[in-house]
C-alpha cells in the first residue's frame, strides 16, 4: 500500500495553516479543500492522499496544530491509486523511507485487538472447547482450529504496546482480560472434559494412555521458547506491515489456547503432572510473547528513527526542519 487517505474537518481559523502544512509537502497529493462544507463538527472539509513513508510526519504536524482536538482527523487505507509523476516525485524525495510504517495505524490496529467485549471471552471458551476435543481425539487439526479461533494474541500485543508506551491502563486491562479469560476457559473446558470422561466419549487411544497431542502440549522445552520468540517477532512485523496472512501463521504457532485446554482436560483425567506441564507452557508462551513483542516494537521504532536521521543528513535537511527528511516521531 503506497498511499493513505486523510479526511479532516478544520475550524475556519485553522484551515489556512492546515492547507499550508499539506501543500508544502511533496509527498501530499490530491489536496482538496471545501470551505464550510462539513457538519458535526462544523468547519472546512480537507482531504488529501499521503505517501505512507511520509504519513507519520504529516500526521504529527497536523496533530501539533491541534487539528485532531479542534476538528477531526480520519485515516483510511488506499487500496489502489493511479497518480503518475506526482507519486514518483514523492517517492524520490522519501528514498529509503518509502517502506516506513504508519505508526498511528499500527497502534490503532493493536488497540483494536485490545478491546475486551463479552465476545472476547466467548471466543476463548469456544477455542478451549475445540482444543479439548482435539486433545481427547488426538486430532492435531482441531488443535490448529482452536489456535485460529482464539483471540488472545490481540490482548498479548496490547500489553506489549502498553509496556512500550508506558500505558499502565493498557497493561492492566490486557493482563486482566487474559487472566479472567483463560480462567473461565479452563473452568468451562474442565466441566466439558468431565462430561466426556463420564460418558466415555474419548478416543480409545487416549483412554489407553496414547496421548501424543496432549504430550506435545504439556512438555515445554527449548523449542517452546524458540517458537514463541520467533512468533512474537513475526507478529509485530506483520502488524506494522498489515500482513494478515503472516499474522494468521502466528496464531497457529503459539501454544496458549491448547495449553489452557490441556490444563482442563488433564485435570478432568487427574493427570496432575500434565496439568503442571501445560500450566508452565501457557505461562512461558504468554510471557515470551509479551517480552518479545515489547522489544520488537522498540527495535522497529529505533530502526526507522535511525533511517529518518540518516535520510535527513543525506538530503541536507537538518533535524526538525520539516518535510519528509525531518526525523520526526516514529510512534
C-alpha positions as CSV (number, residue, x, y, z in Angstrom):
1,X,0.0,0.0,0.0
2,X,1.7,3.3,-1.2
3,X,-0.9,5.8,0.0
4,X,-3.1,6.6,2.9
5,X,-6.1,8.9,2.6
6,X,-6.7,11.7,5.2
7,X,-10.1,13.3,5.8
8,X,-10.2,16.2,8.2
9,X,-12.6,18.8,9.4
10,X,-10.8,22.1,10.2
11,X,-12.1,25.1,12.1
12,X,-12.1,28.1,9.6
13,X,-9.4,29.9,11.6
14,X,-7.1,26.9,11.4
15,X,-7.7,26.0,7.7
16,X,-5.0,28.2,6.2
17,X,-2.3,26.7,8.5
18,X,-3.5,23.2,7.7
19,X,-3.5,23.8,3.9
20,X,0.0,25.3,4.2
21,X,1.3,22.3,6.1
22,X,-0.1,19.9,3.5
23,X,0.6,21.9,0.3
24,X,4.3,22.4,1.2
25,X,4.9,18.7,1.4
26,X,5.8,17.0,-1.9
27,X,4.5,13.7,-0.6
28,X,1.0,15.0,-0.2
29,X,-1.2,14.5,-3.3
30,X,-4.8,15.3,-4.4
31,X,-5.3,18.0,-1.8
32,X,-9.0,19.1,-1.7
33,X,-10.4,22.0,0.4
34,X,-14.1,22.8,0.7
35,X,-15.0,25.8,2.9
36,X,-17.9,25.4,5.3
37,X,-18.8,22.0,3.8
38,X,-18.6,19.9,7.0
39,X,-21.0,19.3,9.8
40,X,-20.6,17.5,13.2
41,X,-18.1,19.1,13.7
42,X,-18.8,22.2,11.6
43,X,-15.9,23.6,9.6
44,X,-14.0,23.3,6.4
45,X,-13.6,19.9,4.8
46,X,-10.0,19.0,3.9
47,X,-8.9,15.8,2.2
48,X,-5.7,14.5,0.7
49,X,-3.6,11.4,-0.1
50,X,-0.2,10.9,1.5
51,X,2.6,8.6,0.6
52,X,2.8,6.1,3.5
53,X,6.5,6.8,4.2
54,X,5.7,10.5,4.9
55,X,2.4,9.8,6.8
56,X,3.9,9.9,10.3
57,X,5.5,13.3,9.6
58,X,2.3,14.7,8.1
59,X,0.1,13.4,10.9
60,X,2.5,14.7,13.6
61,X,2.3,18.2,12.1
62,X,-1.4,18.1,11.9
63,X,-1.8,16.9,15.4
64,X,0.8,19.5,16.6
65,X,-1.6,22.1,15.1
66,X,-4.3,20.5,17.3
67,X,-6.4,19.7,14.3
68,X,-7.5,16.4,15.9
69,X,-8.7,18.3,19.0
70,X,-10.3,21.3,17.4
71,X,-11.8,19.4,14.5
72,X,-11.5,15.8,13.4
73,X,-8.9,13.6,11.7
74,X,-9.7,10.3,9.9
75,X,-7.1,8.0,8.2
76,X,-8.1,5.5,5.6
77,X,-6.1,3.0,3.6
78,X,-5.9,3.4,-0.2
79,X,-6.2,0.0,-2.0
80,X,-5.4,1.3,-5.5
81,X,-4.3,4.6,-6.9
82,X,-3.0,5.9,-10.3
83,X,-1.1,9.1,-9.5
84,X,1.7,9.0,-12.1
85,X,4.5,11.6,-11.9
86,X,3.3,13.2,-8.7
87,X,3.7,9.9,-6.8
88,X,7.1,9.2,-8.3
89,X,8.4,12.6,-7.3
90,X,7.3,12.0,-3.7
91,X,8.9,8.5,-3.7
92,X,12.2,10.0,-4.8
93,X,12.0,12.6,-2.0
94,X,11.3,9.8,0.5
95,X,14.1,7.5,-0.6
96,X,14.5,4.7,2.0
97,X,11.5,6.0,3.9
98,X,9.1,4.6,1.3
99,X,8.6,1.5,3.3
100,X,8.2,3.2,6.7
101,X,5.2,2.0,8.7
102,X,2.4,4.5,9.7
103,X,2.7,4.2,13.4
104,X,-0.7,5.8,14.0
105,X,-2.2,3.0,12.0
106,X,-0.1,0.3,13.7
107,X,-1.1,1.4,17.2
108,X,-4.7,1.8,16.2
109,X,-4.6,-1.8,14.8
110,X,-3.1,-3.1,18.1
111,X,-5.6,-1.1,20.2
112,X,-8.5,-2.6,18.2
113,X,-7.3,-6.0,19.3
114,X,-7.1,-4.7,22.9
115,X,-10.8,-4.4,23.4
116,X,-12.5,-7.0,25.5
117,X,-16.2,-7.2,24.9
118,X,-18.1,-10.4,26.1
119,X,-17.3,-11.9,22.7
120,X,-13.6,-12.0,23.6
121,X,-14.3,-14.4,26.4
122,X,-16.8,-16.3,24.3
123,X,-14.1,-16.9,21.6
124,X,-11.6,-18.0,24.2
125,X,-14.1,-20.5,25.7
126,X,-15.1,-21.9,22.3
127,X,-11.5,-22.2,21.3
128,X,-10.7,-24.1,24.5
129,X,-13.6,-26.5,23.9
130,X,-12.4,-27.1,20.4
131,X,-8.9,-27.7,21.7
132,X,-10.2,-30.2,24.3
133,X,-11.9,-32.2,21.6
134,X,-8.6,-32.2,19.7
135,X,-6.8,-33.5,22.7
136,X,-9.2,-36.4,23.6
137,X,-9.4,-37.4,20.0
138,X,-5.7,-36.9,19.3
139,X,-6.6,-34.6,16.4
140,X,-3.9,-32.0,15.5
141,X,-6.3,-30.4,13.0
142,X,-8.7,-29.4,15.8
143,X,-5.8,-28.0,17.8
144,X,-4.9,-25.8,14.9
145,X,-8.5,-24.8,14.6
146,X,-8.6,-23.8,18.3
147,X,-5.4,-21.7,17.8
148,X,-7.1,-19.8,14.9
149,X,-10.3,-19.1,16.8
150,X,-8.6,-17.9,20.0
151,X,-8.4,-14.0,20.2
152,X,-5.7,-13.9,23.0
153,X,-2.9,-12.7,20.7
154,X,-4.6,-9.3,20.4
155,X,-4.6,-8.9,24.2
156,X,-1.0,-10.0,24.4
157,X,0.2,-7.5,21.8
158,X,-1.9,-4.8,23.5
159,X,0.0,-5.5,26.8
160,X,3.3,-5.2,24.8
161,X,2.3,-1.9,23.4
162,X,1.2,-0.7,26.9
163,X,4.7,-1.6,28.2
164,X,6.3,0.1,25.3
165,X,4.3,3.3,25.7
166,X,4.3,3.3,29.5
167,X,0.5,2.9,29.5
168,X,-0.4,1.1,32.7
169,X,-4.1,1.0,31.9
170,X,-3.4,-1.0,28.7
171,X,-1.1,-3.4,30.6
172,X,-3.6,-3.8,33.4
173,X,-6.5,-4.2,31.1
174,X,-4.8,-6.8,28.9
175,X,-3.4,-8.9,31.8
176,X,-6.8,-8.8,33.5
177,X,-8.6,-9.9,30.3
178,X,-6.0,-12.7,29.7
179,X,-6.2,-13.9,33.3
180,X,-10.0,-13.8,33.5
181,X,-10.4,-15.2,30.0
182,X,-8.0,-18.2,30.5
183,X,-9.5,-19.0,33.9
184,X,-13.0,-19.0,32.5
185,X,-11.8,-21.1,29.6
186,X,-10.2,-23.7,31.9
187,X,-13.2,-23.9,34.2
188,X,-15.7,-24.4,31.3
189,X,-13.4,-26.8,29.4
190,X,-12.8,-28.8,32.7
191,X,-16.6,-29.3,33.1
192,X,-16.8,-30.3,29.4
193,X,-13.9,-32.7,29.8
194,X,-15.7,-34.3,32.9
195,X,-18.7,-34.8,30.7
196,X,-16.6,-36.5,28.1
197,X,-15.0,-38.7,30.7
198,X,-18.3,-39.5,32.4
199,X,-19.8,-40.8,29.2
200,X,-16.6,-42.4,27.9
201,X,-16.5,-40.3,24.7
202,X,-12.7,-40.0,24.5
203,X,-10.9,-41.9,21.8
204,X,-9.8,-45.5,22.5
205,X,-6.1,-44.5,22.1
206,X,-6.5,-41.6,24.5
207,X,-8.2,-43.9,27.0
208,X,-5.3,-46.4,26.8
209,X,-2.8,-43.6,27.5
210,X,-1.7,-42.9,24.0
211,X,-1.9,-39.1,24.0
212,X,0.6,-37.6,21.5
213,X,-1.2,-34.3,21.2
214,X,-1.5,-33.8,24.9
215,X,2.1,-34.8,25.5
216,X,3.3,-32.3,22.9
217,X,1.4,-29.5,24.6
218,X,2.3,-30.3,28.2
219,X,6.1,-30.8,27.6
220,X,7.6,-27.3,27.5
221,X,11.2,-27.2,26.3
222,X,13.7,-25.1,24.4
223,X,11.6,-25.3,21.2
224,X,8.6,-23.8,23.1
225,X,10.6,-20.7,23.9
226,X,12.2,-20.5,20.4
227,X,8.8,-20.8,18.6
228,X,7.2,-18.2,20.9
229,X,10.1,-15.9,20.3
230,X,10.0,-16.2,16.5
231,X,6.2,-15.9,16.5
232,X,6.4,-12.7,18.7
233,X,8.8,-11.1,16.2
234,X,6.8,-12.0,13.1
235,X,3.6,-10.9,14.9
236,X,4.9,-7.4,15.4
237,X,6.3,-7.2,11.9
238,X,3.1,-8.4,10.3
239,X,1.1,-5.8,12.3
240,X,3.4,-3.0,11.2
241,X,3.1,-4.1,7.6
242,X,-0.5,-5.1,7.8
243,X,0.2,-8.7,6.5
244,X,-2.8,-10.7,7.7
245,X,-1.5,-13.9,6.2
246,X,1.6,-13.8,8.3
247,X,-0.4,-12.9,11.3
248,X,-2.5,-16.0,10.8
249,X,0.6,-18.0,10.9
250,X,1.4,-16.5,14.3
251,X,-2.0,-17.6,15.6
252,X,-1.2,-21.2,14.8
253,X,2.3,-21.1,16.1
254,X,1.9,-20.3,19.8
255,X,0.7,-22.8,22.4
256,X,-1.7,-20.7,24.5
257,X,-5.2,-21.9,23.9
258,X,-4.0,-25.6,23.5
259,X,-2.2,-25.3,26.9
260,X,-5.3,-23.9,28.6
261,X,-7.4,-26.7,27.1
262,X,-4.9,-29.3,28.2
263,X,-4.8,-28.0,31.8
264,X,-8.6,-28.6,31.9
265,X,-8.5,-32.0,30.2
266,X,-5.6,-33.2,32.3
267,X,-7.3,-32.1,35.5
268,X,-10.5,-33.9,34.5
269,X,-8.5,-37.1,34.0
270,X,-6.5,-36.4,37.2
271,X,-3.1,-36.3,35.3
272,X,-1.6,-33.7,37.6
273,X,1.9,-33.8,36.1
274,X,0.4,-32.9,32.8
275,X,-1.6,-30.1,34.4
276,X,1.7,-28.6,35.7
277,X,3.4,-29.0,32.3
278,X,0.6,-27.3,30.5
279,X,0.5,-24.5,33.0
280,X,4.2,-23.9,32.5
281,X,3.7,-24.0,28.7
282,X,0.9,-21.4,29.0
283,X,2.8,-19.0,31.2
284,X,6.0,-19.4,29.1
285,X,4.2,-18.6,25.9
286,X,2.3,-15.6,27.2
287,X,5.4,-14.1,29.0
288,X,7.7,-14.7,26.0
289,X,5.2,-13.1,23.5
290,X,4.8,-10.0,25.7
291,X,8.5,-9.6,26.2
292,X,9.4,-10.2,22.6
293,X,6.5,-8.0,21.4
294,X,7.7,-5.1,23.5
295,X,11.4,-5.5,22.4
296,X,10.3,-5.8,18.7
297,X,8.2,-2.6,18.9
298,X,11.0,-0.7,20.5
299,X,13.5,-2.1,17.9
300,X,11.4,-1.2,14.9
301,X,10.9,2.3,16.2
302,X,14.6,2.7,16.8
303,X,15.4,1.3,13.3
304,X,13.1,3.7,11.5
305,X,14.2,6.6,13.6
306,X,17.7,5.9,12.6
307,X,16.7,5.7,8.9
308,X,15.0,9.1,9.2
309,X,18.0,10.7,10.7
310,X,20.3,9.3,8.1
311,X,18.0,10.3,5.3
312,X,17.7,13.8,6.8
313,X,21.5,14.1,6.8
314,X,21.9,12.7,3.3
315,X,19.2,15.1,1.9
316,X,20.8,18.1,3.6
317,X,17.8,18.8,5.8
318,X,18.8,19.4,9.4
319,X,16.6,17.6,12.0
320,X,13.4,19.5,12.8
321,X,13.4,21.5,9.5
322,X,10.2,20.0,8.3
323,X,9.4,17.9,5.3
324,X,9.9,14.2,4.7
325,X,13.5,14.3,5.6
326,X,12.8,15.5,9.2
327,X,13.3,12.7,11.6
328,X,10.0,13.3,13.5
329,X,8.4,10.8,15.8
330,X,8.1,7.2,14.8
331,X,5.4,6.4,17.3
